Amino acid sequence: MSGQGLWALAGRRLRADRVGMASLAVVLAFLSMVVLSACGLIAADWEQEAGVSYAPPGFTGGGAAMVVPAARKEALPDNPFDPIADDLAALRAADKGLAAAGAARRATLPFGGDKWGHDVLKKTIKGGETSIVVGLVAALLAVGLGTLSGALSGYCGGVVDDFFNWLYSVFTAIPPVLMILAVAAVLQQKGVLSIVLILGLTGWTGPYRLIRAEYIKHKAREYVLAADAIGASHWRRMFGHIFPNVSHVALVQMSILVVGFIKAEVILSFLGFGVPVGVVSWGSMLSEAQNELILGRWWQLTAAAVAMALLVTAFSLFTDALRDALDPRARP
């Protein structure tokens, strides 16, 4: 079956799957949110202190009894002979500014506020940008490494295959969490790039194993032998002839890893290896929310958990539909 026929048939199967198409719509909605957030069109002011500390969600009706902080009633001393008179004047001006800012804060927010009065809805959108970008880029890195190493190992065999099999055995012999922590300790740096490297460098083993098996199977088939007979180079046979016939495996693996890496980012943030201060993600929101939940402030935990659960569920259902659509053994 040609690559074009495979993808055309897969497209028809996927369009006939209502659950898969609905899941794809949800995933595309989240991706659109990421693009709009990255462009600054939405949630650009998520750090603005829009509400009072722990402002409750507006739909709970809990803001009626909230008291907005007002200006301090005690007056600062005013002595013209005091050597710190200028400092006192500056403090009075700052005090008035804080009072004005406090008076402008809202007692409730649509989905509540955090400790600093940040809008949880905007914070969830901005956090989704970080978590989804981490999941996508890390999955792309992992699948790229796994595909390249699997192609070299399966096609070349011999010493090359032995080397990559040894490397694969080393990475899979260590529990995934310990491997992630080991790479994080080696990098010794917080940030989105570090999380991407941690997840990408530890998640390539799954794609490698599957791609290697596909290349071992395909390199002995007639169309590859025919390409060899007409003088096609090894590189062209590997990526011009074989890869289009196994690309669906890499695509399914990437969609699976995106889900896993989004959840792994939450674990890294909880363990202290996540995003740095000043950057928000769903993982950092859940890490903050564990202390808020003790105080009965449940809205930040709920917002981050619901958003992540919705995306992960939609992506998982879409992955299942994509795997079924790309299965060459399925009947048209």
CORFEN-V345376 format. One record per pair of residues at least 6 apart in sequence whose C-alpha atoms are under 7 Angstrom apart, sorted by sequence separation. I is the first residue (numbers start at 0). J is the second residue. D is the distance in Angstrom with one decimal. If there is no record, write none. Layout:
[[I;J;D] [I;J;D]]
This chain:
[[13;19;6.7] [14;20;6.4] [35;41;5.9] [36;42;6.1] [55;61;6.1] [78;84;6.6] [112;118;4.8] [113;119;6.5] [267;273;4.9] [268;274;6.5] [291;297;6.8] [36;43;6.8] [55;62;6.4] [111;118;6.3] [112;119;5.1] [152;159;5.7] [153;160;6.6] [111;119;5.7] [152;160;4.2] [110;119;5.9] [264;273;6.7] [108;118;6.6] [110;120;5.7] [226;236;6.8] [152;163;6.4] [288;299;6.1] [288;300;5.2] [223;236;6.5] [269;282;6.6] [183;197;6.1] [268;282;5.2] [269;283;6.9] [148;163;7.0] [182;197;5.9] [268;283;5.5] [284;299;6.9] [285;300;5.7] [51;67;6.9] [265;281;6.6] [266;282;7.0] [223;240;6.9] [265;282;3.7] [269;286;5.3] [179;197;6.2] [264;282;6.1] [268;286;6.9] [285;303;6.7] [284;303;6.6] [179;201;6.5] [281;303;5.5] [178;201;6.9] [217;241;6.6] [70;95;6.8] [70;98;4.7] [69;98;5.5] [69;101;6.6] [213;245;6.7] [68;101;5.6] [69;102;6.2] [67;101;6.7] [68;102;6.4] [67;102;6.1] [167;204;6.2] [67;106;6.6] [65;106;5.9] [206;249;6.6] [62;106;5.4] [62;107;5.3] [206;252;6.2] [57;107;5.2] [56;107;5.8] [57;108;5.4] [54;106;5.8] [55;107;5.3] [56;108;5.3] [57;109;5.0] [51;104;5.8] [54;107;5.0] [55;108;6.5] [56;109;5.2] [57;110;6.6] [258;311;5.6] [50;104;4.4] [51;105;6.2] [54;108;6.3] [56;110;4.4] [57;111;6.9] [49;104;5.3] [50;105;4.3] [51;106;5.8] [56;111;3.9] [49;105;6.3] [50;106;5.9] [55;111;4.4] [258;314;6.7] [50;107;6.5] [54;111;5.2] [55;112;6.4] [50;108;6.6] [53;111;6.9] [54;112;4.7] [133;191;6.8] [137;195;4.7] [141;199;4.4] [145;203;4.6] [149;207;4.5] [153;211;4.5] [53;112;5.0] [54;113;7.0] [136;195;6.6] [137;196;6.9] [140;199;5.2] [141;200;6.4] [144;203;5.9] [145;204;6.2] [148;207;6.3] [149;208;6.6] [152;211;6.2] [153;212;6.5] [52;112;6.7] [53;113;4.8] [146;206;6.2] [150;210;6.4] [154;214;5.7] [52;113;6.2] [53;114;5.1] [137;198;5.9] [138;199;6.4] [141;202;5.4] [142;203;5.9] [145;206;4.9] [146;207;5.7] [149;210;5.1] [150;211;5.7] [153;214;5.0] [154;215;6.1] [50;112;6.4] [52;114;4.8] [54;116;6.6] [133;195;5.8] [137;199;4.7] [141;203;4.3] [145;207;4.0] [149;211;4.1] [153;215;4.8] [198;260;6.8] [52;115;5.3] [53;116;6.2] [255;318;6.6] [52;116;4.6] [142;206;5.9] [146;210;6.0] [150;214;6.1] [154;218;6.4] [254;318;6.0] [51;116;4.9] [50;116;4.5] [48;115;6.4] [49;116;5.8] [50;117;6.6] [251;318;6.5] [48;116;4.8] [49;117;5.9] [48;117;5.0] [49;118;6.4] [47;117;6.0] [251;321;7.0] [46;117;5.9] [251;322;6.2] [45;117;6.3] [45;118;6.4] [45;121;5.2] [45;122;5.5] [247;325;6.4] [42;121;4.8] [194;273;6.7] [42;124;6.5] [42;125;6.2] [189;272;6.2] [190;273;6.8] [191;274;6.0] [189;273;6.3] [190;274;4.9] [189;274;6.0] [190;275;5.5] [189;275;5.6] [150;237;7.0] [36;125;6.4] [183;272;6.9] [36;128;6.7] [33;127;6.9] [33;128;4.7] [142;249;6.5] [142;253;6.1] [139;253;6.6] [138;253;5.6] [138;256;5.5] [138;257;5.5] [135;257;5.6] [134;257;4.7] [134;260;4.9] [134;261;5.0] [131;261;6.6] [130;261;5.9] [130;264;6.9] [130;280;5.6] [129;280;5.4] [130;281;6.3] [126;279;4.9] [127;280;6.2] [125;279;6.8] [126;280;3.6] [127;281;6.2] [126;281;5.1] [123;281;6.8] [123;302;6.7] [119;299;6.1] [123;303;6.0] [113;299;6.8] [111;298;6.2] [110;298;6.7] [2;243;6.0] [2;244;6.0] [26;310;6.5] [26;313;6.4] [25;313;6.4] [26;314;6.4] [22;313;4.6] [22;314;6.6] [22;316;6.2] [23;317;5.9] [22;317;5.4] [19;316;6.2] [19;317;4.9] [19;320;5.1] [13;320;6.5] [13;321;6.6] [13;324;5.5] [12;324;5.2] [9;324;4.7] [9;325;5.2]]
